[in-house]
Amino acid sequence: MDEEAGPRRRQVLEKPRFDGWDVGQLQEYIAELQAEIARAEIAISARNDHRAAAEAFFKKG
């Protein structure tokens, strides 16, 4: 079976060292992380909506 056909493994986030970062750089880093969290939350919501729709469809029968 082709390994690329399945879901990709999550990459481990590299934990940067904050030595030498100024406040602006730290705020930018936080904004990037928040954007990625929001993207993951949207994906979760879409999957939950899909599941709820499927459950509602099959309960009507």
ABEGO torsion letter per residue (X at the ends): XBAAABBBBBBBBBBBBABGBBAAAAAAAAAAAAAAAAAAAAAAAAAAAAAAAAAAAAAAX
